Amino acid sequence: MGIRIEETARRSGLATPQLDGVESFYDYLHGETGPRTCTGTACHFARSARVSGASAHCLGRCYEAPATTASVPSRVPRRSIVDSPIVLRHLLDGPHRDPIQQYASLPSGDVILDAVERAGLRGRGGAAFPTARKWRVARDTPAPERYVVANGDEGDPGAYIDRLLLEEDPHSVLAGMLACARAIGARRGVIFIREEYDQAWLSMQRALEHAERNGWLDPVRIVIVRGAGSYVAGEETALLRAIEGLRAEPHAKPPYPAESGLTGLPTVIQNIETLSVVPWVVQSRRRANTKVVCLSGAVANPGAVEVELGTPVGEVLQRGGGGPAPGRRLQMVLIGGPMGRVLPARHFDVPLSFEALPGMGHAGIVAFDERVSPRALAQHLFSFAASESCGSCTPCRVGTAQLARCPERKSLERLLDTLELGSLCAFGQAVPRPIRDLLQHFPDEVVR
């Protein structure tokens, strides 16, 4: 290992400690090799034996839990409970449009930005920030160049819609990037794809070559960067550092990436699902009021389901997932991954929307039956937080390691306050969210 670093240092002119610091940060650049076992939420609770050897916190295969890289991924099940799907418009049965139409039909940048703003499009990756507002900041910030970055670092356990789109509808993502580039005046783009998504990388590479060969992206030049194994790299400022070849450690905001991002230039970062919707929004001039929900866990039919925002969670589970698995009774769900929300069965009438469920993130749902206790889920969330903290700030580095050791509720709530108020980035700030839900809905079952 050391010889390789020293040789790389000699060729690059970089200091050996700098390279060692980068290598030691990413899971796939050090440590155990060979097939990896998924320890994501759905896989963790679907597996009876303890995991040994190399692991990954999510392989994007929650629908076939428990998953491992030793097996070939099966086709992602997909369905829609809306009459006219938007996100899955090219992935269900029916005629598929020639990809050139998505590129050729894009209007000028001003028209694109106006359409996105009128549609009220919000980011689908977690923060639900108004898309047009971010684009305007990047467009109006004086700079010689701008970037568009597609965030394909879909590391949240319970989410796999980005993987599905990258693999099977890459031209919609590229057309969305081209639309954004026109709207903000960018000529460069980057697609960041996590290391676990081999097929997604291959599909996007072929689509990019196809689009470039036909001149569909001109004058925008787009490159693909692969991740190396870091959950926190999905955070936008950490993502930029990963693209620049550094440790994926978040930094304080402001400035925001739309003002100062890659190499200090205005950069719009959007997740894959958001970008795939943009061409439809621009062409239809309508609101994109649907969301793909990735279902996994104790439902009869796991898969990617397109639903209308505002649909009650219980209806999503019943119509989209076929209800609980045969012979089982649903006890609770985790919505939006380990930084998301926990809902008990008695609150399944809550609408699935950004307003009714602040912090629902990507909205992927892992369902749990009576075999999984609230305490077991809390312990899983504690372990995930401690393992994936990047360690940049003390509240998160120390706080996440202490979560599982809190002896009673008062000390746990005090620690959650510290994480929420003192952490540098959204990771540490959001760790308390599902734990607070568990304490609220199952007050006697989380901390003994």
C-alpha positions, 0 to 999 in steps of 0.5 A: 500500500505504501509503495503505491502511495509513494509512487503516485506521489512521485508521479503527481508531485503531491506530498505523500501525507496528502495522498495518504490522507485521501486514501484513508478516507474512502472505503474502497481505497483501503481496508478489506477487499472482495465481495461486499455485504450490504448493511443498509436498513432493509438488508440489515433487518432481513439478515439473520446472521451477523455480517463479517468481512467487507461491507457497504452501507447500501448497494441500492438493492433494497428491494431484494434484501439482503443484498451482496455484490457477490450476486448480479442485481435483479431488475428494479421493480417499478410501477405507478399509482398515478395516471400520467407518470413523470419520473418513470415516463420512459420506464413503464410499458408503452412507446418510448421517445427517441432521446434526441427529442429531449435535447432538441426540444429545449428552448432558450435559457430564460424560457427554461428558467421561467418554466422551472420556476412556474412549475415550483420544482423542488430538489428531490434529493433531500433538502427540497430546495426550490430549484429555480431559486438556486439556478438564479443565484448561479446565473446572477453571480458574476463569474467567467465560468459555471458548472452543473453537477449531477449528484449520483451519490445515492448512499441513503439506505432505502433509496434506489431511484437514482440508480434506476434512472442512471441505468435505464433513462440516462438521456433524461438526466443528460437533457436535464443537465443541458437545460440547467446549463443553458439556464445558468450559462454553464459550459461544463458539467460533472456526473458523480456516480457512487462506486457501488453503481457499476451498471449505472456508470456503464449506462451513463458512459454509453449515453454520454458518448452517444449524445456527444457523438451526435452533438446533442450537448454542444457546447456543454462538456460533461465528464463522469467522476466515480466515488470511492466509498463515502456516505457523507460525499452526498452532502453538496460541499463534501461532494465538490471536494470529492470531485476535486480529489480531496477528502469528502469533508463538508465545509461551512456555508455560506458561501453556497455552491451556487455562489462558489463551488467547483474551483471557486466558480458558481456550481448548481448541484442537483440530484438525479431524479430532479434533473430527469424531471426538468425536460418534462417540466420545460416541455409540458409547462406543468407542475411536477407533482409526483415523486418516486418512492422506493419501497422495501422491508416488510411490504408484499411488493417492494419496488420503485413506485411513482405517487402523487405528492400528498398521498397518505403514507398508508395508501402508498404502502397499500396500493404501491407495495401491496400492503404488509407481507403475508402474515405480517402486521406493519408496526412503523416505517422509516421514510427518507433513510437514516436522517429521515422520519419515523412514523408508527402505523397509527399515523399512516394517514399522514400525507407524503409531502415536504410540508407534512413530513419535513425532512422526509428527504428522498422519501424512500420507505423501509417498512417494519413489521412487529419483529423489529422493535423500536429499540432495534431500529434506534440501535441501527440508526446509532450505529450508522451515524457513528460509522458514517460521520466524517469526523470533521467537527467535534459535535458530530465525531464525538456525539455520534459515537456516544449515542448508543451509550446514553443510559437514559432519555434525558442524557440522550435528548441533551446529546441530540440537542448538541448534535443538532445545534453544533454539527457543521453539516446536515449529516450531524444536524439531521441524525437526531430527527428519526431518533426524536420520532422514535422517542415521541412515538415509542417513549418506553421502548428506545432507552431503558 
